[in-house]
Amino acid sequence: EKNKRILIISYSVFFLLVLAFEVVFVLMRGMARLERVYLLNVGIDIMGLFIGYVIFVCCIMDEQKALSNTKNLLRIVITVSLSLVFDTVAWVVDGLTEYRLVNILVNTLYYMCAPFEAVLFVYYVRGYLKFYKKIEKQIDIFLNVGLAVSIVMRIINIFNGMYFRVDENGVYSRTSLYPLSMVYIVITLIGIFIIIIRERKQFSVFQFVTLLLYIIVPGASLIITYLFYGLSISGGIMMLVVLLMYSTLNVAEGRKIAVVNQDLEVASAIQQNVLPNTFPFMPERKEFDLFASMTPAKEVGGDFYDFFMVDDNRLAMVIADVSGKGMPAALFMMVSKTLIKSQTLAMPDKDPGEILEVVNGLLCEGNKLQMFVTAWLGIIDLKTGKITYANAGHEYPAIKRKVGKFRLFRDIHSVPLGSFEDMIYPGGIIMLRPGDIIYVYTDGVTEATNSDLELFGTNRMLDALNKASDNPVEVLDANIRREIQRFMVDAPQFDDITMLALKYNGVE
């Protein structure tokens, strides 16, 4: 949001300065001394600049468009805006001897904008298409070589006046070779026209028509301005077409994204319901208090926690973190969670390490995406407080004794699940006494990052735990989240934040 504000403010200042400059320039020349067609051209240019400003702000504020395509559209807007500025100055200084060099310079820059606009449109359209790499490389070679030649020829024109001249009286005029300056642009637009026609099935009707209008309407305006010298409407018309293109394509893209967002909302709701979220868990059991939470960085997350009774006296606790983000991680998370729980219940007499060995083998089968999951599985005997555990590459748990502070318990680590077949997970034992608390978490806690790219870290986590160590476990969870949010301030959350805390009360 901060970057967006900076961009909008910067462009607003630029727009106001340009507008003020053009108005002052026109007033200095004197409106009475400008021909009516010149004033018409200046008015169209200013209108085009205002439209470009609106499009620019909308693009920056828009959360729907793909970033690459939005960048290309913004480049088109900026290039057309610059051409409008150069065009305005060129008309205002035309016929003034003292501004002859300015006239040559701004007209040269104005002519340079046209090939850039054509190239940027190709890049914009390509964002909607699936090109074969060979074709894409050939197109890029043509675009780059043609653009370089066009720019060089416009620079040469300053010295030989091949396309246009400004005489000693400061009056601009075109030469008979002026149409040659449009050859590259015409070939580029015809080429992209053919591609759009050929790949029309990849577009909706509105997209197809709008993209063709970008080619046809400015092309028609170029013909009109060539036939009727003194009329310069191409830049303003092109900006109107860009506005139409942005509005239409944005709506079409918005419909697709709305469907995707709806699917993500459903997936998020399913994922949240899959995780146990009824607290207190088994309130009739006084041997323990337990609380857990998961806050995904996106609509769906790759972290998960779980807890369930293995038998009348043993409680299983799981916390895990799947590699990657978004829907693939969420799907792998569902599979991992199901396998860990089902195998734990199917082998109640096995140690957590043996259970994770079986789960690892199942996750490695057909794992073409090479995803993996770090996991901590602990089974506590509620009569004795004895936790047998296995750690598959996960974070160290934190333990607080009844009298004392939270400290990391540096347990035995093994590789994450799904990484390699035939792995061994040796595990270990943790003894809890009445009043002790065990806290397990994912790296989203310790790796929460603020705007200065500083990590929340293990020390801050332990400090936050110790501030609320005498409170119920749900308050402990809330305090950690509050401290993380206070640390991050307005920085975005990049990773899922998942925690589980259990206080062992013992048997009465």
Residue pairs with C-beta under 8 A, 6 or more apart in sequence:
1 490
2 490
4 60
4 61
7 60
8 57
8 60
8 61
11 53
11 56
11 57
11 60
12 53
12 57
15 49
15 50
15 53
18 49
18 85
19 46
19 49
22 42
22 45
22 46
22 85
22 88
22 89
22 92
25 88
25 89
25 92
26 34
26 42
26 92
29 92
29 93
29 96
31 39
34 42
34 91
34 92
35 230
37 230
37 231
38 91
38 92
38 94
38 230
40 231
41 87
41 88
41 91
41 231
41 232
41 233
42 88
42 91
42 92
44 232
44 233
44 235
44 236
45 84
45 85
45 87
45 88
45 232
45 235
45 236
46 84
46 88
47 236
48 80
48 81
48 84
48 235
48 236
48 238
48 239
48 240
49 81
49 84
49 85
49 239
51 239
51 240
51 242
51 243
52 77
52 78
52 80
52 81
52 84
52 239
52 242
53 81
54 243
55 73
55 77
55 239
55 242
55 243
55 246
56 74
56 77
56 78
58 246
59 65
59 70
59 73
59 74
59 77
59 246
60 74
62 70
62 250
64 250
64 253
64 254
64 257
65 73
65 250
65 253
66 127
66 253
68 127
69 124
69 127
69 128
72 120
72 123
72 124
72 127
73 124
73 242
73 245
73 246
75 120
75 123
76 117
76 120
76 121
76 124
76 242
77 239
77 242
79 113
79 116
79 117
79 120
80 113
80 117
80 235
80 238
80 239
80 242
81 239
82 109
82 113
83 110
83 113
83 114
83 117
83 235
84 235
84 236
84 239
86 106
86 107
86 109
86 110
86 113
87 106
87 110
87 232
87 235
89 102
89 106
90 103
90 106
90 107
90 110
90 172
91 232
93 99
93 102
93 103
93 106
93 170
94 103
94 170
94 171
94 172
95 169
95 170
95 171
96 103
96 170
97 168
97 169
97 170
98 170
99 170
100 166
100 168
100 170
103 166
103 170
103 172
104 158
104 166
107 164
107 166
107 172
108 154
108 155
108 157
108 158
111 154
111 157
111 163
111 164
111 181
112 150
112 151
112 154
114 181
114 182
114 185
115 146
115 147
115 150
115 151
115 184
115 185
115 188
116 147
117 238
118 184
118 185
118 188
118 189
119 143
119 147
119 188
121 189
121 192
121 214
121 215
122 139
122 143
122 188
122 191
122 192
125 192
125 195
125 196
125 211
126 136
126 139
128 202
128 203
128 207
129 195
129 199
129 202
130 202
131 139
139 191
142 191
143 188
146 184
146 187
146 188
147 184
149 184
150 181
150 184
150 185
153 162
153 163
153 181
154 163
154 181
156 162
157 163
157 164
157 181
161 175
162 175
162 177
162 180
163 174
163 175
163 177
163 178
163 180
163 181
164 172
164 173
164 174
164 175
164 178
165 172
165 173
165 175
166 172
166 173
167 173
174 229
178 226
179 226
182 222
186 219
189 215
189 219
192 215
193 212
193 215
196 203
196 208
196 211
196 212
196 215
200 208
203 211
204 252
206 248
206 249
206 251
206 252
207 248
207 249
207 252
209 248
210 244
210 245
210 248
210 249
211 245
213 241
213 244
213 245
214 238
214 241
214 242
214 245
217 237
217 238
217 241
218 234
218 237
218 238
218 241
221 233
221 234
221 237
221 238
222 234
224 231
224 233
225 231
225 232
225 233
225 234
261 299
264 298
264 299
264 300
264 327
265 299
267 299
267 300
267 327
267 330
268 296
268 299
268 300
271 296
271 300
271 301
271 330
271 333
271 334
274 304
274 334
274 337
275 292
275 294
275 304
275 305
275 306
276 292
276 305
276 306
276 307
276 308
279 290
279 291
279 474
280 289
280 290
280 291
281 290
281 307
282 309
285 382
286 505
286 508
287 382
287 383
287 504
287 505
287 506
287 507
288 315
288 380
288 382
288 502
288 503
288 504
288 505
289 472
289 473
289 502
289 503
289 505
290 307
290 315
290 317
290 473
290 500
290 501
290 502
290 503
291 472
291 473
291 474
291 476
291 477
291 500
291 501
292 305
292 307
292 319
292 477
292 498
292 499
292 500
292 501
293 305
293 477
293 481
293 498
293 499
294 301
294 303
294 304
294 305
294 496
294 497
294 498
295 301
295 481
295 493
295 496
295 497
295 498
296 303
296 496
297 325
297 444
297 493
297 494
297 495
297 496
297 497
298 325
298 326
300 326
300 327
300 329
300 330
301 325
301 329
301 330
301 333
301 496
301 498
302 321
302 322
302 323
302 324
302 325
302 329
302 330
302 332
302 333
302 373
302 496
303 319
303 320
303 321
303 322
303 333
303 442
303 444
303 496
303 497
303 498
304 318
304 319
304 320
304 322
304 333
304 336
304 337
304 498
305 317
305 318
305 319
305 320
305 498
305 499
305 500
306 316
306 317
306 318
306 337
306 340
306 341
307 315
307 316
307 317
307 318
307 500
308 315
308 316
308 341
308 344
308 345
309 315
309 316
310 316
310 344
310 345
310 348
310 379
311 348
313 381
313 382
313 383
314 348
314 379
314 380
314 381
314 382
315 379
315 380
315 382
315 502
316 341
316 344
316 377
316 378
316 379
317 376
317 377
317 378
317 379
317 380
317 440
317 500
317 502
318 337
318 340
318 341
318 375
318 376
318 377
318 378
319 375
319 376
319 394
319 440
319 441
319 442
319 498
319 499
319 500
320 333
320 336
320 337
320 340
320 373
320 374
320 375
320 376
320 394
320 442
321 373
321 374
321 375
321 394
321 442
321 443
321 444
321 496
321 498
322 329
322 330
322 332
322 333
322 336
322 371
322 372
322 373
323 329
323 332
323 371
323 372
323 373
323 416
324 332
324 371
328 369
328 371
329 371
332 369
332 371
332 373
333 373
335 363
336 359
336 363
336 373
336 375
336 417
336 418
339 359
339 362
339 363
340 355
340 356
340 359
340 375
340 377
343 355
343 358
343 359
343 362
344 352
344 355
344 377
344 379
347 354
347 355
347 358
351 388
351 390
351 427
352 377
352 378
352 379
352 388
352 389
352 390
352 425
352 427
353 390
353 424
353 425
353 426
353 427
354 425
355 377
355 390
356 375
356 377
356 390
356 392
356 414
356 417
356 425
357 423
357 424
357 425
359 417
360 392
360 417
360 418
360 419
360 421
360 423
360 425
361 421
361 422
363 372
363 373
363 417
363 418
364 418
364 419
364 420
364 421
367 418
370 418
371 418
372 393
372 416
372 417
372 418
372 419
373 392
373 416
373 417
373 418
374 392
374 393
374 394
374 395
374 416
374 417
374 442
375 391
375 392
375 393
375 394
375 416
375 417
376 389
376 390
376 391
376 392
376 394
376 395
376 397
376 440
377 389
377 390
377 392
378 387
378 388
378 389
378 397
378 430
378 438
378 440
379 387
379 388
379 389
380 386
380 387
380 432
380 502
380 504
381 387
382 507
383 507
384 431
385 431
385 432
385 433
385 434
385 436
385 504
385 506
386 429
386 430
386 431
386 432
387 429
387 430
387 431
387 432
387 438
388 427
388 428
388 429
389 411
389 427
389 428
389 429
389 430
390 414
390 425
390 426
390 427
390 428
391 411
391 412
391 413
391 414
391 425
391 427
392 414
392 415
392 416
392 417
392 425
393 413
393 414
393 415
393 416
393 417
393 419
394 413
394 416
394 440
394 442
395 440
395 441
395 442
395 443
395 445
395 446
396 408
396 409
396 410
396 411
397 408
397 409
397 411
397 430
397 438
397 439
397 440
398 406
398 407
398 408
398 409
398 438
398 439
398 440
398 441
398 461
398 462
398 465
399 406
399 407
399 409
399 430
399 432
399 436
399 437
399 438
399 439
400 406
400 407
400 436
400 437
400 439
400 465
400 466
400 469
401 433
401 435
401 436
402 433
402 434
402 435
402 436
403 435
405 462
405 466
405 469
406 437
406 439
406 462
406 465
406 466
406 469
407 462
408 458
408 462
409 430
409 438
411 428
411 430
412 426
412 427
412 428
414 423
414 424
414 425
414 426
415 423
430 438
432 438
432 504
433 504
433 506
434 504
434 505
434 506
435 503
435 504
435 505
435 506
436 503
436 504
437 469
437 473
437 476
437 501
437 502
437 503
437 504
438 501
438 502
438 504
439 465
439 476
439 499
439 500
439 501
440 499
440 500
440 501
441 461
441 498
441 499
441 500
442 495
442 496
442 497
442 498
442 499
443 495
444 493
444 495
444 496
444 497
444 498
445 456
445 461
445 480
445 484
445 497
445 498
445 499
446 455
446 456
446 457
446 458
446 461
447 455
447 456
447 494
447 495
448 455
448 456
448 484
448 487
448 488
448 493
448 495
448 497
449 455
449 456
449 488
449 491
449 494
450 456
450 487
450 488
450 489
450 491
451 488
451 489
451 490
451 491
456 483
456 484
456 487
456 488
460 483
460 487
461 480
463 483
464 479
464 480
464 483
464 484
465 476
465 479
465 480
467 479
467 483
468 475
468 476
468 479
468 480
469 476
471 479
472 503
473 501
473 502
473 503
476 501
477 499
477 501
480 499
481 497
484 497
